[in-house]
Amino acid sequence: MEKIQLQATLREKKAHVGKLRKGGEIPAVLYGHGIKNASLTIKKSDFDRVYKKAGESTIVELSTGEGKPHPVLIHDVQEHFLTGEPIHVDFYQVSMTEKLKAEVALEYIGEAPAVKALGGVMVRVLNQVEVQCLPQDLPHNIEVDISALKTFQNVIHIRDLKVAAGVQIMTPGEEVVAKVQPPRDIEAEIAAVPIDEKAAVEAAVAASEKPKAEGEPEEAEAKEAKPKKE
């Protein structure tokens, strides 16, 4: 697996974060297994590149200029409420010899015959699942092959997903990942409505569309004005 590396610089806590951001840098913090918390800065361009490749479920080698690189996960990214640009990053150092739990994204691949041939509607129930494994075994994503959905009765469950031997999916196996729903039959749905309800609906529609007789006064105009009290 390709190693993903990122360079950071130690930052004094009193540093003005606004100036850092204007200069193309992002304030960050490093914490986790066996280390003291450290304040950092990273180049935004470097972080954007790494984040696109690693997401929050791939180990990154974070160098701070002191000692060996830190094996970290991008644990949290705060974004600007208007622009969506990252304004602060949390890096969590993991132990490479201890199992961890993490959320891993699902990647849907293939084409569902029940959609293409039968006109069904694809339903993706889950976007991610929780896994447990050693850091070096942590998958970037888990593929879901929807070509198995050939009929409306076919369903993909968690237990159907394929992962490496060292990876355990923690999400319950019976949970539904994806399925295909039949297309809606509007005419059949209308026909299934009880007769009395249909009659009431038709009467209401007819009443709303009935034209007024020529010369018929408006309700407000037809009412006589009440005499004022002396």
mmCIF file of the C-alpha atoms, coordinates in Angstrom:
data_MODEL
# 
_entry.id   MODEL 
# 
loop_
_atom_site.group_PDB 
_atom_site.id 
_atom_site.type_symbol 
_atom_site.label_atom_id 
_atom_site.label_alt_id 
_atom_site.label_comp_id 
_atom_site.label_asym_id 
_atom_site.label_entity_id 
_atom_site.label_seq_id 
_atom_site.pdbx_PDB_ins_code 
_atom_site.Cartn_x 
_atom_site.Cartn_y 
_atom_site.Cartn_z 
_atom_site.occupancy 
_atom_site.B_iso_or_equiv 
_atom_site.pdbx_formal_charge 
_atom_site.auth_seq_id 
_atom_site.auth_comp_id 
_atom_site.auth_asym_id 
_atom_site.auth_atom_id 
_atom_site.pdbx_PDB_model_num 
ATOM 1   C CA . MET A 1 1   ? 0.000   0.000   0.000   1.00 0.00 ? 1   MET A CA 1 
ATOM 2   C CA . GLU A 1 2   ? 1.255   3.459   -0.906  1.00 0.00 ? 2   GLU A CA 1 
ATOM 3   C CA . LYS A 1 3   ? 2.436   5.519   2.047   1.00 0.00 ? 3   LYS A CA 1 
ATOM 4   C CA . ILE A 1 4   ? 0.724   8.882   2.408   1.00 0.00 ? 4   ILE A CA 1 
ATOM 5   C CA . GLN A 1 5   ? 2.960   11.527  3.947   1.00 0.00 ? 5   GLN A CA 1 
ATOM 6   C CA . LEU A 1 6   ? 2.249   15.020  5.243   1.00 0.00 ? 6   LEU A CA 1 
ATOM 7   C CA . GLN A 1 7   ? 4.620   17.671  6.577   1.00 0.00 ? 7   GLN A CA 1 
ATOM 8   C CA . ALA A 1 8   ? 3.635   19.813  9.573   1.00 0.00 ? 8   ALA A CA 1 
ATOM 9   C CA . THR A 1 9   ? 5.352   22.477  11.681  1.00 0.00 ? 9   THR A CA 1 
ATOM 10  C CA . LEU A 1 10  ? 5.151   22.900  15.454  1.00 0.00 ? 10  LEU A CA 1 
ATOM 11  C CA . ARG A 1 11  ? 3.116   25.983  16.379  1.00 0.00 ? 11  ARG A CA 1 
ATOM 12  C CA . GLU A 1 12  ? 3.100   28.190  19.442  1.00 0.00 ? 12  GLU A CA 1 
ATOM 13  C CA . LYS A 1 13  ? -0.354  28.266  21.023  1.00 0.00 ? 13  LYS A CA 1 
ATOM 14  C CA . LYS A 1 14  ? -0.346  32.075  21.067  1.00 0.00 ? 14  LYS A CA 1 
ATOM 15  C CA . ALA A 1 15  ? 0.158   32.274  17.303  1.00 0.00 ? 15  ALA A CA 1 
ATOM 16  C CA . HIS A 1 16  ? -2.549  34.262  15.506  1.00 0.00 ? 16  HIS A CA 1 
ATOM 17  C CA . VAL A 1 17  ? -4.575  31.649  13.600  1.00 0.00 ? 17  VAL A CA 1 
ATOM 18  C CA . GLY A 1 18  ? -6.212  34.281  11.398  1.00 0.00 ? 18  GLY A CA 1 
ATOM 19  C CA . LYS A 1 19  ? -2.847  35.315  9.984   1.00 0.00 ? 19  LYS A CA 1 
ATOM 20  C CA . LEU A 1 20  ? -1.900  31.671  9.456   1.00 0.00 ? 20  LEU A CA 1 
ATOM 21  C CA . ARG A 1 21  ? -5.033  31.035  7.397   1.00 0.00 ? 21  ARG A CA 1 
ATOM 22  C CA . LYS A 1 22  ? -4.499  34.153  5.308   1.00 0.00 ? 22  LYS A CA 1 
ATOM 23  C CA . GLY A 1 23  ? -0.996  32.874  4.601   1.00 0.00 ? 23  GLY A CA 1 
ATOM 24  C CA . GLY A 1 24  ? -2.286  29.580  3.220   1.00 0.00 ? 24  GLY A CA 1 
ATOM 25  C CA . GLU A 1 25  ? -1.789  27.514  6.368   1.00 0.00 ? 25  GLU A CA 1 
ATOM 26  C CA . ILE A 1 26  ? -4.196  25.606  8.608   1.00 0.00 ? 26  ILE A CA 1 
ATOM 27  C CA . PRO A 1 27  ? -3.867  25.322  12.400  1.00 0.00 ? 27  PRO A CA 1 
ATOM 28  C CA . ALA A 1 28  ? -3.970  21.739  13.653  1.00 0.00 ? 28  ALA A CA 1 
ATOM 29  C CA . VAL A 1 29  ? -3.509  19.638  16.773  1.00 0.00 ? 29  VAL A CA 1 
ATOM 30  C CA . LEU A 1 30  ? -1.837  16.262  17.263  1.00 0.00 ? 30  LEU A CA 1 
ATOM 31  C CA . TYR A 1 31  ? -2.868  13.937  20.098  1.00 0.00 ? 31  TYR A CA 1 
ATOM 32  C CA . GLY A 1 32  ? -3.457  10.277  20.795  1.00 0.00 ? 32  GLY A CA 1 
ATOM 33  C CA . HIS A 1 33  ? -1.638  7.107   21.771  1.00 0.00 ? 33  HIS A CA 1 
ATOM 34  C CA . GLY A 1 34  ? 1.556   7.633   23.785  1.00 0.00 ? 34  GLY A CA 1 
ATOM 35  C CA . ILE A 1 35  ? 2.152   11.347  23.022  1.00 0.00 ? 35  ILE A CA 1 
ATOM 36  C CA . LYS A 1 36  ? 1.473   14.753  24.479  1.00 0.00 ? 36  LYS A CA 1 
ATOM 37  C CA . ASN A 1 37  ? -0.818  17.113  22.643  1.00 0.00 ? 37  ASN A CA 1 
ATOM 38  C CA . ALA A 1 38  ? 1.019   19.308  20.147  1.00 0.00 ? 38  ALA A CA 1 
ATOM 39  C CA . SER A 1 39  ? -0.155  22.389  18.229  1.00 0.00 ? 39  SER A CA 1 
ATOM 40  C CA . LEU A 1 40  ? 0.786   22.377  14.541  1.00 0.00 ? 40  LEU A CA 1 
ATOM 41  C CA . THR A 1 41  ? 0.406   24.202  11.256  1.00 0.00 ? 41  THR A CA 1 
ATOM 42  C CA . ILE A 1 42  ? 0.125   22.571  7.835   1.00 0.00 ? 42  ILE A CA 1 
ATOM 43  C CA . LYS A 1 43  ? 0.065   24.014  4.333   1.00 0.00 ? 43  LYS A CA 1 
ATOM 44  C CA . LYS A 1 44  ? -3.483  24.050  3.042   1.00 0.00 ? 44  LYS A CA 1 
ATOM 45  C CA . SER A 1 45  ? -2.439  22.867  -0.421  1.00 0.00 ? 45  SER A CA 1 
ATOM 46  C CA . ASP A 1 46  ? -0.618  19.875  1.090   1.00 0.00 ? 46  ASP A CA 1 
ATOM 47  C CA . PHE A 1 47  ? -3.538  19.003  3.343   1.00 0.00 ? 47  PHE A CA 1 
ATOM 48  C CA . ASP A 1 48  ? -6.082  19.221  0.505   1.00 0.00 ? 48  ASP A CA 1 
ATOM 49  C CA . ARG A 1 49  ? -4.007  16.743  -1.507  1.00 0.00 ? 49  ARG A CA 1 
ATOM 50  C CA . VAL A 1 50  ? -3.615  14.293  1.385   1.00 0.00 ? 50  VAL A CA 1 
ATOM 51  C CA . TYR A 1 51  ? -7.224  14.559  2.573   1.00 0.00 ? 51  TYR A CA 1 
ATOM 52  C CA . LYS A 1 52  ? -8.537  13.811  -0.911  1.00 0.00 ? 52  LYS A CA 1 
ATOM 53  C CA . LYS A 1 53  ? -6.429  10.662  -1.020  1.00 0.00 ? 53  LYS A CA 1 
ATOM 54  C CA . ALA A 1 54  ? -6.689  9.456   2.592   1.00 0.00 ? 54  ALA A CA 1 
ATOM 55  C CA . GLY A 1 55  ? -10.014 10.696  3.869   1.00 0.00 ? 55  GLY A CA 1 
ATOM 56  C CA . GLU A 1 56  ? -10.557 9.824   7.530   1.00 0.00 ? 56  GLU A CA 1 
ATOM 57  C CA . SER A 1 57  ? -9.904  6.084   7.257   1.00 0.00 ? 57  SER A CA 1 
ATOM 58  C CA . THR A 1 58  ? -6.328  5.784   5.964   1.00 0.00 ? 58  THR A CA 1 
ATOM 59  C CA . ILE A 1 59  ? -3.091  6.049   7.951   1.00 0.00 ? 59  ILE A CA 1 
ATOM 60  C CA . VAL A 1 60  ? -1.033  9.173   7.217   1.00 0.00 ? 60  VAL A CA 1 
ATOM 61  C CA . GLU A 1 61  ? 2.649   9.567   8.160   1.00 0.00 ? 61  GLU A CA 1 
ATOM 62  C CA . LEU A 1 62  ? 2.738   13.005  9.760   1.00 0.00 ? 62  LEU A CA 1 
ATOM 63  C CA . SER A 1 63  ? 6.188   14.609  10.100  1.00 0.00 ? 63  SER A CA 1 
ATOM 64  C CA . THR A 1 64  ? 6.682   17.492  12.523  1.00 0.00 ? 64  THR A CA 1 
ATOM 65  C CA . GLY A 1 65  ? 10.453  17.908  12.166  1.00 0.00 ? 65  GLY A CA 1 
ATOM 66  C CA . GLU A 1 66  ? 11.068  16.149  15.476  1.00 0.00 ? 66  GLU A CA 1 
ATOM 67  C CA . GLY A 1 67  ? 11.790  12.424  15.531  1.00 0.00 ? 67  GLY A CA 1 
ATOM 68  C CA . LYS A 1 68  ? 10.060  9.785   13.458  1.00 0.00 ? 68  LYS A CA 1 
ATOM 69  C CA . PRO A 1 69  ? 6.833   10.466  11.540  1.00 0.00 ? 69  PRO A CA 1 
ATOM 70  C CA . HIS A 1 70  ? 3.628   9.916   13.502  1.00 0.00 ? 70  HIS A CA 1 
ATOM 71  C CA . PRO A 1 71  ? 1.127   7.313   12.221  1.00 0.00 ? 71  PRO A CA 1 
ATOM 72  C CA . VAL A 1 72  ? -2.121  9.277   12.387  1.00 0.00 ? 72  VAL A CA 1 
ATOM 73  C CA . LEU A 1 73  ? -5.705  9.337   11.216  1.00 0.00 ? 73  LEU A CA 1 
ATOM 74  C CA . ILE A 1 74  ? -7.339  12.588  10.162  1.00 0.00 ? 74  ILE A CA 1 
ATOM 75  C CA . HIS A 1 75  ? -9.773  12.528  13.055  1.00 0.00 ? 75  HIS A CA 1 
ATOM 76  C CA . ASP A 1 76  ? -11.768 15.724  12.593  1.00 0.00 ? 76  ASP A CA 1 
ATOM 77  C CA . VAL A 1 77  ? -11.845 18.579  10.076  1.00 0.00 ? 77  VAL A CA 1 
ATOM 78  C CA . GLN A 1 78  ? -13.576 21.852  10.902  1.00 0.00 ? 78  GLN A CA 1 
ATOM 79  C CA . GLU A 1 79  ? -14.847 23.709  7.846   1.00 0.00 ? 79  GLU A CA 1 
ATOM 80  C CA . HIS A 1 80  ? -15.750 27.353  7.248   1.00 0.00 ? 80  HIS A CA 1 
ATOM 81  C CA . PHE A 1 81  ? -19.529 27.698  7.459   1.00 0.00 ? 81  PHE A CA 1 
ATOM 82  C CA . LEU A 1 82  ? -19.700 29.673  4.203   1.00 0.00 ? 82  LEU A CA 1 
ATOM 83  C CA . THR A 1 83  ? -16.883 28.432  1.984   1.00 0.00 ? 83  THR A CA 1 
ATOM 84  C CA . GLY A 1 84  ? -16.583 24.835  3.227   1.00 0.00 ? 84  GLY A CA 1 
ATOM 85  C CA . GLU A 1 85  ? -12.786 25.228  3.302   1.00 0.00 ? 85  GLU A CA 1 
ATOM 86  C CA . PRO A 1 86  ? -10.914 23.473  6.155   1.00 0.00 ? 86  PRO A CA 1 
ATOM 87  C CA . ILE A 1 87  ? -9.997  25.848  8.996   1.00 0.00 ? 87  ILE A CA 1 
ATOM 88  C CA . HIS A 1 88  ? -8.744  23.387  11.648  1.00 0.00 ? 88  HIS A CA 1 
ATOM 89  C CA . VAL A 1 89  ? -7.628  19.745  11.686  1.00 0.00 ? 89  VAL A CA 1 
ATOM 90  C CA . ASP A 1 90  ? -7.293  17.120  14.428  1.00 0.00 ? 90  ASP A CA 1 
ATOM 91  C CA . PHE A 1 91  ? -4.739  14.336  13.923  1.00 0.00 ? 91  PHE A CA 1 
ATOM 92  C CA . TYR A 1 92  ? -5.031  11.228  16.083  1.00 0.00 ? 92  TYR A CA 1 
ATOM 93  C CA . GLN A 1 93  ? -1.903  9.110   16.585  1.00 0.00 ? 93  GLN A CA 1 
ATOM 94  C CA . VAL A 1 94  ? -2.615  5.380   16.628  1.00 0.00 ? 94  VAL A CA 1 
ATOM 95  C CA . SER A 1 95  ? -0.674  2.388   17.960  1.00 0.00 ? 95  SER A CA 1 
ATOM 96  C CA . MET A 1 96  ? 0.359   0.187   15.036  1.00 0.00 ? 96  MET A CA 1 
ATOM 97  C CA . THR A 1 97  ? 0.166   -2.900  17.301  1.00 0.00 ? 97  THR A CA 1 
ATOM 98  C CA . GLU A 1 98  ? -3.341  -2.307  18.688  1.00 0.00 ? 98  GLU A CA 1 
ATOM 99  C CA . LYS A 1 99  ? -6.638  -2.762  16.895  1.00 0.00 ? 99  LYS A CA 1 
ATOM 100 C CA . LEU A 1 100 ? -8.780  0.305   16.373  1.00 0.00 ? 100 LEU A CA 1 
ATOM 101 C CA . LYS A 1 101 ? -12.345 1.023   15.332  1.00 0.00 ? 101 LYS A CA 1 
ATOM 102 C CA . ALA A 1 102 ? -13.099 3.397   12.464  1.00 0.00 ? 102 ALA A CA 1 
ATOM 103 C CA . GLU A 1 103 ? -15.864 4.355   10.052  1.00 0.00 ? 103 GLU A CA 1 
ATOM 104 C CA . VAL A 1 104 ? -15.102 3.271   6.476   1.00 0.00 ? 104 VAL A CA 1 
ATOM 105 C CA . ALA A 1 105 ? -16.958 4.558   3.419   1.00 0.00 ? 105 ALA A CA 1 
ATOM 106 C CA . LEU A 1 106 ? -18.874 2.210   1.107   1.00 0.00 ? 106 LEU A CA 1 
ATOM 107 C CA . GLU A 1 107 ? -18.160 2.492   -2.625  1.00 0.00 ? 107 GLU A CA 1 
ATOM 108 C CA . TYR A 1 108 ? -20.996 1.275   -4.848  1.00 0.00 ? 108 TYR A CA 1 
ATOM 109 C CA . ILE A 1 109 ? -19.800 -0.360  -8.068  1.00 0.00 ? 109 ILE A CA 1 
ATOM 110 C CA . GLY A 1 110 ? -21.448 -2.124  -10.997 1.00 0.00 ? 110 GLY A CA 1 
ATOM 111 C CA . GLU A 1 111 ? -24.983 -1.827  -12.350 1.00 0.00 ? 111 GLU A CA 1 
ATOM 112 C CA . ALA A 1 112 ? -28.161 -3.310  -10.889 1.00 0.00 ? 112 ALA A CA 1 
ATOM 113 C CA . PRO A 1 113 ? -30.171 -5.339  -13.475 1.00 0.00 ? 113 PRO A CA 1 
ATOM 114 C CA . ALA A 1 114 ? -33.340 -4.664  -11.459 1.00 0.00 ? 114 ALA A CA 1 
ATOM 115 C CA . VAL A 1 115 ? -32.860 -0.969  -12.233 1.00 0.00 ? 115 VAL A CA 1 
ATOM 116 C CA . LYS A 1 116 ? -31.761 -1.217  -15.854 1.00 0.00 ? 116 LYS A CA 1 
ATOM 117 C CA . ALA A 1 117 ? -34.072 -4.007  -17.030 1.00 0.00 ? 117 ALA A CA 1 
ATOM 118 C CA . LEU A 1 118 ? -37.027 -3.731  -14.647 1.00 0.00 ? 118 LEU A CA 1 
ATOM 119 C CA . GLY A 1 119 ? -37.152 0.042   -14.116 1.00 0.00 ? 119 GLY A CA 1 
ATOM 120 C CA . GLY A 1 120 ? -36.689 -0.156  -10.355 1.00 0.00 ? 120 GLY A CA 1 
ATOM 121 C CA . VAL A 1 121 ? -35.371 2.525   -8.019  1.00 0.00 ? 121 VAL A CA 1 
ATOM 122 C CA . MET A 1 122 ? -31.941 2.013   -6.441  1.00 0.00 ? 122 MET A CA 1 
ATOM 123 C CA . VAL A 1 123 ? -31.920 2.439   -2.656  1.00 0.00 ? 123 VAL A CA 1 
ATOM 124 C CA . ARG A 1 124 ? -28.541 2.895   -0.952  1.00 0.00 ? 124 ARG A CA 1 
ATOM 125 C CA . VAL A 1 125 ? -29.332 2.420   2.723   1.00 0.00 ? 125 VAL A CA 1 
ATOM 126 C CA . LEU A 1 126 ? -25.809 2.844   4.153   1.00 0.00 ? 126 LEU A CA 1 
ATOM 127 C CA . ASN A 1 127 ? -22.907 5.109   3.173   1.00 0.00 ? 127 ASN A CA 1 
ATOM 128 C CA . GLN A 1 128 ? -20.377 3.774   5.687   1.00 0.00 ? 128 GLN A CA 1 
ATOM 129 C CA . VAL A 1 129 ? -19.790 0.971   8.185   1.00 0.00 ? 129 VAL A CA 1 
ATOM 130 C CA . GLU A 1 130 ? -17.741 0.551   11.353  1.00 0.00 ? 130 GLU A CA 1 
ATOM 131 C CA . VAL A 1 131 ? -14.757 -1.800  11.199  1.00 0.00 ? 131 VAL A CA 1 
ATOM 132 C CA . GLN A 1 132 ? -12.144 -3.051  13.651  1.00 0.00 ? 132 GLN A CA 1 
ATOM 133 C CA . CYS A 1 133 ? -8.605  -3.975  12.639  1.00 0.00 ? 133 CYS A CA 1 
ATOM 134 C CA . LEU A 1 134 ? -4.938  -3.114  13.013  1.00 0.00 ? 134 LEU A CA 1 
ATOM 135 C CA . PRO A 1 135 ? -4.070  0.330   11.559  1.00 0.00 ? 135 PRO A CA 1 
ATOM 136 C CA . GLN A 1 136 ? -2.073  -1.132  8.665   1.00 0.00 ? 136 GLN A CA 1 
ATOM 137 C CA . ASP A 1 137 ? -5.108  -3.230  7.625   1.00 0.00 ? 137 ASP A CA 1 
ATOM 138 C CA . LEU A 1 138 ? -7.573  -0.342  7.664   1.00 0.00 ? 138 LEU A CA 1 
ATOM 139 C CA . PRO A 1 139 ? -9.277  -0.184  4.240   1.00 0.00 ? 139 PRO A CA 1 
ATOM 140 C CA . HIS A 1 140 ? -9.790  3.148   2.509   1.00 0.00 ? 140 HIS A CA 1 
ATOM 141 C CA . ASN A 1 141 ? -13.245 1.990   1.411   1.00 0.00 ? 141 ASN A CA 1 
ATOM 142 C CA . ILE A 1 142 ? -15.331 -1.168  1.027   1.00 0.00 ? 142 ILE A CA 1 
ATOM 143 C CA . GLU A 1 143 ? -16.841 -2.021  -2.357  1.00 0.00 ? 143 GLU A CA 1 
ATOM 144 C CA . VAL A 1 144 ? -20.510 -2.915  -2.755  1.00 0.00 ? 144 VAL A CA 1 
ATOM 145 C CA . ASP A 1 145 ? -21.207 -4.733  -6.051  1.00 0.00 ? 145 ASP A CA 1 
ATOM 146 C CA . ILE A 1 146 ? -24.830 -3.890  -6.903  1.00 0.00 ? 146 ILE A CA 1 
ATOM 147 C CA . SER A 1 147 ? -24.832 -6.185  -9.946  1.00 0.00 ? 147 SER A CA 1 
ATOM 148 C CA . ALA A 1 148 ? -26.170 -8.831  -7.533  1.00 0.00 ? 148 ALA A CA 1 
ATOM 149 C CA . LEU A 1 149 ? -29.497 -6.963  -7.432  1.00 0.00 ? 149 LEU A CA 1 
ATOM 150 C CA . LYS A 1 150 ? -31.213 -8.768  -10.316 1.00 0.00 ? 150 LYS A CA 1 
ATOM 151 C CA . THR A 1 151 ? -34.774 -8.735  -8.939  1.00 0.00 ? 151 THR A CA 1 
ATOM 152 C CA . PHE A 1 152 ? -36.791 -6.701  -6.450  1.00 0.00 ? 152 PHE A CA 1 
ATOM 153 C CA . GLN A 1 153 ? -36.422 -9.561  -3.970  1.00 0.00 ? 153 GLN A CA 1 
ATOM 154 C CA . ASN A 1 154 ? -32.606 -9.397  -3.952  1.00 0.00 ? 154 ASN A CA 1 
ATOM 155 C CA . VAL A 1 155 ? -31.054 -7.511  -1.001  1.00 0.00 ? 155 VAL A CA 1 
ATOM 156 C CA . ILE A 1 156 ? -27.418 -6.858  -0.085  1.00 0.00 ? 156 ILE A CA 1 
ATOM 157 C CA . HIS A 1 157 ? -26.742 -7.201  3.653   1.00 0.00 ? 157 HIS A CA 1 
ATOM 158 C CA . ILE A 1 158 ? -23.674 -6.338  5.716   1.00 0.00 ? 158 ILE A CA 1 
ATOM 159 C CA . ARG A 1 159 ? -22.802 -10.044 5.842   1.00 0.00 ? 159 ARG A CA 1 
ATOM 160 C CA . ASP A 1 160 ? -22.484 -10.052 2.034   1.00 0.00 ? 160 ASP A CA 1 
ATOM 161 C CA . LEU A 1 161 ? -19.642 -7.508  1.977   1.00 0.00 ? 161 LEU A CA 1 
ATOM 162 C CA . LYS A 1 162 ? -16.142 -8.751  1.184   1.00 0.00 ? 162 LYS A CA 1 
ATOM 163 C CA . VAL A 1 163 ? -13.240 -7.481  3.338   1.00 0.00 ? 163 VAL A CA 1 
ATOM 164 C CA . ALA A 1 164 ? -9.654  -8.592  3.990   1.00 0.00 ? 164 ALA A CA 1 
ATOM 165 C CA . ALA A 1 165 ? -8.975  -11.342 6.536   1.00 0.00 ? 165 ALA A CA 1 
ATOM 166 C CA . GLY A 1 166 ? -7.709  -8.934  9.190   1.00 0.00 ? 166 GLY A CA 1 
ATOM 167 C CA . VAL A 1 167 ? -10.752 -6.641  8.995   1.00 0.00 ? 167 VAL A CA 1 
ATOM 168 C CA . GLN A 1 168 ? -13.903 -7.196  11.053  1.00 0.00 ? 168 GLN A CA 1 
ATOM 169 C CA . ILE A 1 169 ? -17.083 -5.288  10.227  1.00 0.00 ? 169 ILE A CA 1 
ATOM 170 C CA . MET A 1 170 ? -18.742 -4.250  13.500  1.00 0.00 ? 170 MET A CA 1 
ATOM 171 C CA . THR A 1 171 ? -22.062 -3.200  11.982  1.00 0.00 ? 171 THR A CA 1 
ATOM 172 C CA . PRO A 1 172 ? -24.614 -6.040  12.499  1.00 0.00 ? 172 PRO A CA 1 
ATOM 173 C CA . GLY A 1 173 ? -24.617 -8.541  9.622   1.00 0.00 ? 173 GLY A CA 1 
ATOM 174 C CA . GLU A 1 174 ? -28.395 -8.468  9.092   1.00 0.00 ? 174 GLU A CA 1 
ATOM 175 C CA . GLU A 1 175 ? -28.497 -4.738  8.351   1.00 0.00 ? 175 GLU A CA 1 
ATOM 176 C CA . VAL A 1 176 ? -29.497 -3.875  4.781   1.00 0.00 ? 176 VAL A CA 1 
ATOM 177 C CA . VAL A 1 177 ? -26.891 -2.117  2.650   1.00 0.00 ? 177 VAL A CA 1 
ATOM 178 C CA . ALA A 1 178 ? -28.739 -1.780  -0.666  1.00 0.00 ? 178 ALA A CA 1 
ATOM 179 C CA . LYS A 1 179 ? -31.857 -2.937  -2.511  1.00 0.00 ? 179 LYS A CA 1 
ATOM 180 C CA . VAL A 1 180 ? -34.045 -2.017  -5.491  1.00 0.00 ? 180 VAL A CA 1 
ATOM 181 C CA . GLN A 1 181 ? -37.650 -0.921  -5.090  1.00 0.00 ? 181 GLN A CA 1 
ATOM 182 C CA . PRO A 1 182 ? -40.278 -1.574  -7.789  1.00 0.00 ? 182 PRO A CA 1 
ATOM 183 C CA . PRO A 1 183 ? -41.403 1.480   -9.789  1.00 0.00 ? 183 PRO A CA 1 
ATOM 184 C CA . ARG A 1 184 ? -44.566 3.159   -8.492  1.00 0.00 ? 184 ARG A CA 1 
ATOM 185 C CA . ASP A 1 185 ? -47.850 2.296   -10.237 1.00 0.00 ? 185 ASP A CA 1 
ATOM 186 C CA . ILE A 1 186 ? -49.870 5.493   -9.776  1.00 0.00 ? 186 ILE A CA 1 
ATOM 187 C CA . GLU A 1 187 ? -53.005 4.122   -11.459 1.00 0.00 ? 187 GLU A CA 1 
ATOM 188 C CA . ALA A 1 188 ? -53.005 1.082   -9.193  1.00 0.00 ? 188 ALA A CA 1 
ATOM 189 C CA . GLU A 1 189 ? -52.572 3.282   -6.122  1.00 0.00 ? 189 GLU A CA 1 
ATOM 190 C CA . ILE A 1 190 ? -55.550 5.411   -7.148  1.00 0.00 ? 190 ILE A CA 1 
ATOM 191 C CA . ALA A 1 191 ? -57.640 2.301   -7.834  1.00 0.00 ? 191 ALA A CA 1 
ATOM 192 C CA . ALA A 1 192 ? -56.804 1.032   -4.342  1.00 0.00 ? 192 ALA A CA 1 
ATOM 193 C CA . VAL A 1 193 ? -58.324 4.100   -2.663  1.00 0.00 ? 193 VAL A CA 1 
ATOM 194 C CA . PRO A 1 194 ? -61.728 3.247   -1.039  1.00 0.00 ? 194 PRO A CA 1 
ATOM 195 C CA . ILE A 1 195 ? -64.806 4.299   -3.092  1.00 0.00 ? 195 ILE A CA 1 
ATOM 196 C CA . ASP A 1 196 ? -66.155 6.725   -0.488  1.00 0.00 ? 196 ASP A CA 1 
ATOM 197 C CA . GLU A 1 197 ? -62.783 8.509   -0.273  1.00 0.00 ? 197 GLU A CA 1 
ATOM 198 C CA . LYS A 1 198 ? -62.580 8.775   -4.082  1.00 0.00 ? 198 LYS A CA 1 
ATOM 199 C CA . ALA A 1 199 ? -66.084 10.189  -4.249  1.00 0.00 ? 199 ALA A CA 1 
ATOM 200 C CA . ALA A 1 200 ? -65.259 12.788  -1.608  1.00 0.00 ? 200 ALA A CA 1 
ATOM 201 C CA . VAL A 1 201 ? -62.110 13.829  -3.469  1.00 0.00 ? 201 VAL A CA 1 
ATOM 202 C CA . GLU A 1 202 ? -63.927 14.049  -6.809  1.00 0.00 ? 202 GLU A CA 1 
ATOM 203 C CA . ALA A 1 203 ? -66.736 16.142  -5.236  1.00 0.00 ? 203 ALA A CA 1 
ATOM 204 C CA . ALA A 1 204 ? -64.228 18.533  -3.674  1.00 0.00 ? 204 ALA A CA 1 
ATOM 205 C CA . VAL A 1 205 ? -62.404 18.946  -6.987  1.00 0.00 ? 205 VAL A CA 1 
ATOM 206 C CA . ALA A 1 206 ? -65.673 19.510  -8.865  1.00 0.00 ? 206 ALA A CA 1 
ATOM 207 C CA . ALA A 1 207 ? -66.826 22.112  -6.343  1.00 0.00 ? 207 ALA A CA 1 
ATOM 208 C CA . SER A 1 208 ? -63.551 24.024  -6.599  1.00 0.00 ? 208 SER A CA 1 
ATOM 209 C CA . GLU A 1 209 ? -63.763 24.094  -10.398 1.00 0.00 ? 209 GLU A CA 1 
ATOM 210 C CA . LYS A 1 210 ? -67.507 24.995  -10.682 1.00 0.00 ? 210 LYS A CA 1 
ATOM 211 C CA . PRO A 1 211 ? -67.909 28.429  -12.380 1.00 0.00 ? 211 PRO A CA 1 
ATOM 212 C CA . LYS A 1 212 ? -70.011 31.053  -10.615 1.00 0.00 ? 212 LYS A CA 1 
ATOM 213 C CA . ALA A 1 213 ? -73.376 32.021  -12.101 1.00 0.00 ? 213 ALA A CA 1 
ATOM 214 C CA . GLU A 1 214 ? -73.348 35.297  -13.972 1.00 0.00 ? 214 GLU A CA 1 
ATOM 215 C CA . GLY A 1 215 ? -74.254 38.182  -11.674 1.00 0.00 ? 215 GLY A CA 1 
ATOM 216 C CA . GLU A 1 216 ? -73.779 36.080  -8.529  1.00 0.00 ? 216 GLU A CA 1 
ATOM 217 C CA . PRO A 1 217 ? -72.499 38.435  -5.797  1.00 0.00 ? 217 PRO A CA 1 
ATOM 218 C CA . GLU A 1 218 ? -69.345 37.714  -3.850  1.00 0.00 ? 218 GLU A CA 1 
ATOM 219 C CA . GLU A 1 219 ? -69.974 36.470  -0.326  1.00 0.00 ? 219 GLU A CA 1 
ATOM 220 C CA . ALA A 1 220 ? -68.506 39.589  1.238   1.00 0.00 ? 220 ALA A CA 1 
ATOM 221 C CA . GLU A 1 221 ? -70.642 41.853  -0.953  1.00 0.00 ? 221 GLU A CA 1 
ATOM 222 C CA . ALA A 1 222 ? -73.861 39.887  -0.357  1.00 0.00 ? 222 ALA A CA 1 
ATOM 223 C CA . LYS A 1 223 ? -73.803 40.477  3.394   1.00 0.00 ? 223 LYS A CA 1 
ATOM 224 C CA . GLU A 1 224 ? -75.761 43.535  4.546   1.00 0.00 ? 224 GLU A CA 1 
ATOM 225 C CA . ALA A 1 225 ? -73.837 46.064  6.504   1.00 0.00 ? 225 ALA A CA 1 
ATOM 226 C CA . LYS A 1 226 ? -74.802 46.172  10.165  1.00 0.00 ? 226 LYS A CA 1 
ATOM 227 C CA . PRO A 1 227 ? -76.227 49.545  11.348  1.00 0.00 ? 227 PRO A CA 1 
ATOM 228 C CA . LYS A 1 228 ? -73.970 51.480  13.640  1.00 0.00 ? 228 LYS A CA 1 
ATOM 229 C CA . LYS A 1 229 ? -75.138 52.086  17.199  1.00 0.00 ? 229 LYS A CA 1 
ATOM 230 C CA . GLU A 1 230 ? -75.956 55.711  17.993  1.00 0.00 ? 230 GLU A CA 1 
# 
